[in-house]
Amino acid sequence: MGPASMIVLILAALAFSIFAILLAKVVTKSTTNPQKGQPYECGVPTQGQTWTQFNVGYYLFALIFLIFDVEIVFLYPWAVAVKQTGMLALVEIIIFFFILFIGFLYAHKKGALKWV
């Protein structure tokens, strides 16, 4: 296992992706229908302009939620292994929480947690 296996893996992934896209283009029939290009929202016809700008704050709020939510996943392995590792695990989780808290303070300072 070396760099050659990584190169083979990347080439295989590219070949598989290209093959799947080309096969889909060949097998499926392409029809142009003006209805396909229209936005769809719960079966109700859209009114007004459909391309509206959203506030970027919603996306920031969602990304910060995902970051902190995914970090919680790392607590489960720590909780399982805390008895075997002892004091070292406690110090590591305190450092982990400190880094998360610094990230939380930074997001709060930048106003990313304010719901618009």
Phi and psi in degrees as GROMACS dihedral restraints (atoms count N, CA, C in turn):
[ dihedral_restraints ]
;  ai    aj    ak    al  type     phi  dphi    fc
    3     4     5     6     1  -149.9    20    10
    4     5     6     7     1  -156.4    20    10
    6     7     8     9     1   -63.0    20    10
    7     8     9    10     1   -28.4    20    10
    9    10    11    12     1   -64.6    20    10
   10    11    12    13     1   -39.0    20    10
   12    13    14    15     1   -68.2    20    10
   13    14    15    16     1   -33.7    20    10
   15    16    17    18     1   -67.9    20    10
   16    17    18    19     1   -40.2    20    10
   18    19    20    21     1   -64.2    20    10
   19    20    21    22     1   -42.8    20    10
   21    22    23    24     1   -62.9    20    10
   22    23    24    25     1   -41.2    20    10
   24    25    26    27     1   -63.1    20    10
   25    26    27    28     1   -44.4    20    10
   27    28    29    30     1   -64.9    20    10
   28    29    30    31     1   -42.5    20    10
   30    31    32    33     1   -64.7    20    10
   31    32    33    34     1   -39.5    20    10
   33    34    35    36     1   -65.2    20    10
   34    35    36    37     1   -39.9    20    10
   36    37    38    39     1   -65.3    20    10
   37    38    39    40     1   -43.4    20    10
   39    40    41    42     1   -63.8    20    10
   40    41    42    43     1   -44.1    20    10
   42    43    44    45     1   -63.0    20    10
   43    44    45    46     1   -43.5    20    10
   45    46    47    48     1   -64.0    20    10
   46    47    48    49     1   -42.2    20    10
   48    49    50    51     1   -64.8    20    10
   49    50    51    52     1   -47.1    20    10
   51    52    53    54     1   -63.5    20    10
   52    53    54    55     1   -41.9    20    10
   54    55    56    57     1   -61.9    20    10
   55    56    57    58     1   -42.8    20    10
   57    58    59    60     1   -65.6    20    10
   58    59    60    61     1   -39.8    20    10
   60    61    62    63     1   -68.4    20    10
   61    62    63    64     1   -44.5    20    10
   63    64    65    66     1   -65.2    20    10
   64    65    66    67     1   -40.0    20    10
   66    67    68    69     1   -63.1    20    10
   67    68    69    70     1   -40.2    20    10
   69    70    71    72     1   -65.1    20    10
   70    71    72    73     1   -38.6    20    10
   72    73    74    75     1   -67.2    20    10
   73    74    75    76     1   -35.8    20    10
   75    76    77    78     1   -76.3    20    10
   76    77    78    79     1   -42.7    20    10
   78    79    80    81     1   -77.4    20    10
   79    80    81    82     1   -41.7    20    10
   81    82    83    84     1   -81.5    20    10
   82    83    84    85     1   147.8    20    10
   84    85    86    87     1   -92.3    20    10
   85    86    87    88     1   139.6    20    10
   87    88    89    90     1   -98.3    20    10
   88    89    90    91     1   118.4    20    10
   90    91    92    93     1  -121.7    20    10
   91    92    93    94     1   140.4    20    10
   93    94    95    96     1  -102.6    20    10
   94    95    96    97     1   124.5    20    10
   96    97    98    99     1  -135.9    20    10
   97    98    99   100     1   127.0    20    10
   99   100   101   102     1   -61.5    20    10
  100   101   102   103     1   -24.3    20    10
  102   103   104   105     1   -70.1    20    10
  103   104   105   106     1   -26.7    20    10
  105   106   107   108     1   -66.4    20    10
  106   107   108   109     1   -29.1    20    10
  108   109   110   111     1   -83.9    20    10
  109   110   111   112     1    -7.1    20    10
  111   112   113   114     1   -83.4    20    10
  112   113   114   115     1   145.4    20    10
  114   115   116   117     1   -69.2    20    10
  115   116   117   118     1   148.4    20    10
  117   118   119   120     1  -123.9    20    10
  118   119   120   121     1   124.8    20    10
  120   121   122   123     1  -137.1    20    10
  121   122   123   124     1    97.6    20    10
  123   124   125   126     1    58.2    20    10
  124   125   126   127     1    25.4    20    10
  126   127   128   129     1    80.1    20    10
  127   128   129   130     1    -2.2    20    10
  129   130   131   132     1   -94.3    20    10
  130   131   132   133     1   130.1    20    10
  132   133   134   135     1   -61.4    20    10
  133   134   135   136     1   141.5    20    10
  135   136   137   138     1   -75.2    20    10
  136   137   138   139     1   150.2    20    10
  138   139   140   141     1  -122.4    20    10
  139   140   141   142     1   136.5    20    10
  141   142   143   144     1    80.5    20    10
  142   143   144   145     1  -162.1    20    10
  144   145   146   147     1   -77.0    20    10
  145   146   147   148     1   132.1    20    10
  147   148   149   150     1   -90.1    20    10
  148   149   150   151     1   -20.9    20    10
  150   151   152   153     1   -94.8    20    10
  151   152   153   154     1    91.1    20    10
  153   154   155   156     1  -112.3    20    10
  154   155   156   157     1   152.5    20    10
  156   157   158   159     1   -86.6    20    10
  157   158   159   160     1   136.6    20    10
  159   160   161   162     1  -101.9    20    10
  160   161   162   163     1   152.1    20    10
  162   163   164   165     1   -69.3    20    10
  163   164   165   166     1   132.8    20    10
  165   166   167   168     1   -66.9    20    10
  166   167   168   169     1   -17.8    20    10
  168   169   170   171     1   -60.3    20    10
  169   170   171   172     1   -32.7    20    10
  171   172   173   174     1   -64.2    20    10
  172   173   174   175     1   -41.7    20    10
  174   175   176   177     1   -68.6    20    10
  175   176   177   178     1   -40.4    20    10
  177   178   179   180     1   -62.1    20    10
  178   179   180   181     1   -43.3    20    10
  180   181   182   183     1   -61.2    20    10
  181   182   183   184     1   -43.6    20    10
  183   184   185   186     1   -65.7    20    10
  184   185   186   187     1   -41.5    20    10
  186   187   188   189     1   -66.1    20    10
  187   188   189   190     1   -40.3    20    10
  189   190   191   192     1   -65.6    20    10
  190   191   192   193     1   -39.7    20    10
  192   193   194   195     1   -59.2    20    10
  193   194   195   196     1   -45.3    20    10
  195   196   197   198     1   -62.9    20    10
  196   197   198   199     1   -41.0    20    10
  198   199   200   201     1   -59.8    20    10
  199   200   201   202     1   -50.5    20    10
  201   202   203   204     1   -70.7    20    10
  202   203   204   205     1   -31.0    20    10
  204   205   206   207     1   -68.8    20    10
  205   206   207   208     1   -42.2    20    10
  207   208   209   210     1   -68.9    20    10
  208   209   210   211     1   -33.4    20    10
  210   211   212   213     1   -63.9    20    10
  211   212   213   214     1   -29.3    20    10
  213   214   215   216     1   -64.5    20    10
  214   215   216   217     1   -28.1    20    10
  216   217   218   219     1   -60.8    20    10
  217   218   219   220     1   -30.3    20    10
  219   220   221   222     1   -73.4    20    10
  220   221   222   223     1   -12.3    20    10
  222   223   224   225     1   -75.0    20    10
  223   224   225   226     1   -29.7    20    10
  225   226   227   228     1   -63.6    20    10
  226   227   228   229     1   -50.5    20    10
  228   229   230   231     1   -61.6    20    10
  229   230   231   232     1   -34.4    20    10
  231   232   233   234     1   -64.4    20    10
  232   233   234   235     1   -43.6    20    10
  234   235   236   237     1   -65.0    20    10
  235   236   237   238     1   -32.4    20    10
  237   238   239   240     1   -72.7    20    10
  238   239   240   241     1   -38.7    20    10
  240   241   242   243     1   -98.8    20    10
  241   242   243   244     1     5.7    20    10
  243   244   245   246     1   -66.2    20    10
  244   245   246   247     1   -32.5    20    10
  246   247   248   249     1   -69.1    20    10
  247   248   249   250     1   -36.7    20    10
  249   250   251   252     1   -75.9    20    10
  250   251   252   253     1   -33.8    20    10
  252   253   254   255     1   -92.2    20    10
  253   254   255   256     1   -24.3    20    10
  255   256   257   258     1    73.0    20    10
  256   257   258   259     1  -133.7    20    10
  258   259   260   261     1   -65.5    20    10
  259   260   261   262     1   -32.4    20    10
  261   262   263   264     1   -60.8    20    10
  262   263   264   265     1   -41.2    20    10
  264   265   266   267     1   -65.6    20    10
  265   266   267   268     1   -37.2    20    10
  267   268   269   270     1   -64.3    20    10
  268   269   270   271     1   -43.6    20    10
  270   271   272   273     1   -64.2    20    10
  271   272   273   274     1   -41.3    20    10
  273   274   275   276     1   -64.7    20    10
  274   275   276   277     1   -40.6    20    10
  276   277   278   279     1   -72.4    20    10
  277   278   279   280     1   -30.4    20    10
  279   280   281   282     1   -65.9    20    10
  280   281   282   283     1   -42.1    20    10
  282   283   284   285     1   -63.3    20    10
  283   284   285   286     1   -41.6    20    10
  285   286   287   288     1   -60.3    20    10
  286   287   288   289     1   -47.7    20    10
  288   289   290   291     1   -66.1    20    10
  289   290   291   292     1   -34.5    20    10
  291   292   293   294     1   -63.3    20    10
  292   293   294   295     1   -43.7    20    10
  294   295   296   297     1   -63.9    20    10
  295   296   297   298     1   -41.3    20    10
  297   298   299   300     1   -63.3    20    10
  298   299   300   301     1   -40.4    20    10
  300   301   302   303     1   -66.2    20    10
  301   302   303   304     1   -39.1    20    10
  303   304   305   306     1   -63.0    20    10
  304   305   306   307     1   -41.6    20    10
  306   307   308   309     1   -63.1    20    10
  307   308   309   310     1   -39.7    20    10
  309   310   311   312     1   -64.0    20    10
  310   311   312   313     1   -44.5    20    10
  312   313   314   315     1   -62.8    20    10
  313   314   315   316     1   -40.2    20    10
  315   316   317   318     1   -62.5    20    10
  316   317   318   319     1   -45.9    20    10
  318   319   320   321     1   -64.4    20    10
  319   320   321   322     1   -38.5    20    10
  321   322   323   324     1   -67.4    20    10
  322   323   324   325     1   -39.8    20    10
  324   325   326   327     1   -65.2    20    10
  325   326   327   328     1   -37.9    20    10
  327   328   329   330     1   -77.8    20    10
  328   329   330   331     1    -8.8    20    10
  330   331   332   333     1    82.4    20    10
  331   332   333   334     1    16.5    20    10
  333   334   335   336     1   -74.4    20    10
  334   335   336   337     1   -15.1    20    10
  336   337   338   339     1   -96.3    20    10
  337   338   339   340     1    -0.1    20    10
  339   340   341   342     1   -81.9    20    10
  340   341   342   343     1   124.1    20    10
  342   343   344   345     1   -80.1    20    10
  343   344   345   346     1   126.6    20    10
